[in-house]
Amino acid sequence: MGAKILLCDDNQELLVLLSRLVEQQGWTPVAVGRGKSAIDAIPVEQPAAAVVDVLLPDMMGYDVGAALRKANIPFIFMTGVFKGGRAAADARAQHGAVAYFEKPFDSQKLVDALRGLVPAAAPASASSRRFSAPPPPPPLDEKTDFDVELGVDSDEPVDAMELTGKVILTEDGKVSAVLKGDTITAGPISAPARAPARPGPSLPSAEVRKQATDLSRTEGSLHDNLPELITAFYLAQQTGELTVQKGKVKKSIYFEKGRPVFAISNLVTDRFWPFLVRVGKISNGQLELCAAAAEKTGRRTGDVLVEMGLLKDTEKLYYVAQQVKAIVYSVFGWEEGQYRLHFTDRAAKEAIKVDLHPAHLIIRGIKKLYKPERLYRLLAADDRLVPTQQPAYSLHEVELERWEAELLPQIDGSRSMADLIALTQRPEHAVYGFLYGMVALKILERS
């Protein structure tokens, strides 16, 4: 059994991600969400080291640090609030922390800091894991049943989705191109659409995509926690992928240093050809002609589309990027399913990567895909909101409409949701979408 690492943070999705990182080093994670649980675990679990959030729901992490110090257990602090050189120096000098990480932090540096305290070992067996948070699965191999070339249909209707006309592409983590077009709408689908058996050319690196995550054993349930899972990647600046599954449908979002950059899906309606039909770029009749020509000649779909004058060569990149955005946003519409984390860098092998800031993605995804009844379930009319003490994102990272920016200073816990809606004189579902988006970003919270 590998050495135990105590992990304490009230963000359950971040706990799961950190637990997976710890397990990959051969250590056994002991994950808890409250300070008292961490203190109680010290004599029972006898961890070799600990990582503790400074601001916990029931006490300050400094109190947990004091208990760890008394037990001669080295520990690392992480925080999203107390930032700056003075806070880090005090954490070391006054509280005995061996390292201090500000959120978002480089997860690899955190692992390196733990390696300096506890030697890495062989991966822990399933029977040796001790968790208060949901346990992660064993390390993945490259074998998988996720094959995007074997498309599946879904019996569920697909709602219309509006996509902004601006697309930012990246290369080596830097902006490589900004493509602009008109705002496009991917039309609704009332019944499963069929696409040609041949994969569309817009999904590059087919051999890489075949190796996406197998969900035969899952990390946890997907309910309303997609924003938190995306934020966990962001806070840890983690490279990897988040794969979600509902029935036969699987979708993977690729992350590069905490930012979503690519997505794949085995759903037929998410493929390039049906996507072009949904956005009105080609008709179903033209799709059939292209499919027949591609099948007969063995040529790539994109080449046939260009040859027939249905798609300009310069447009392919733009529509592929929009297709990726549509796949990512579509997952926000899921209210159930399963998820799994994986940390291999498959995004590096993709020729096309989009720049999706997690804060923009989350709030837009909620506004676009959360139905009113879902929002009303998540926020009650008498709920009162206040600014959170530990926001996951800075306010300047969120794109706000004018009325949203004017509303924020009025949110101090003195007004209910019903009061705020009356104050804005905006459609109820629009106010709910914005405010729950801010809750999901952990900029606001219920008082």
Protein Blocks (a to p, Z undefined) as FASTA:
>chain_A
ZZddddddfblklmmmmmmmmmmnopacdddfbfklmmmmmmmnopabdcddfbdfkbcf
klmmmmmmmnopacddddfkbgcjklmmmmmmmnopabdcdddddfklmmmmmmmmmccd
ddddfklpccfbdcddddddfbdfbdfklccddfbdcddddddfbdcddeehiafbdcdd
ddddddddfbdcdddfbdcfklghkllmmmmccfkbcfbdcfklmmmmmmmmmmnopacd
ddddehjbccddddeehiafbdcdfbfklpmklmmmmnomacfklmmmmmmmmmmnopaf
klmmmmnopacfklmmmmmmmmmmmmmmmmmmpcbdcddddfbdfklmpmbdcdddfklm
mmmmmmmmmcfklmmmmpcfkbccdddfbdfbdfklpccdfklmmmmmmmgojacfklmm
mmnopafklmmmmmmmmmmnomaccZZ
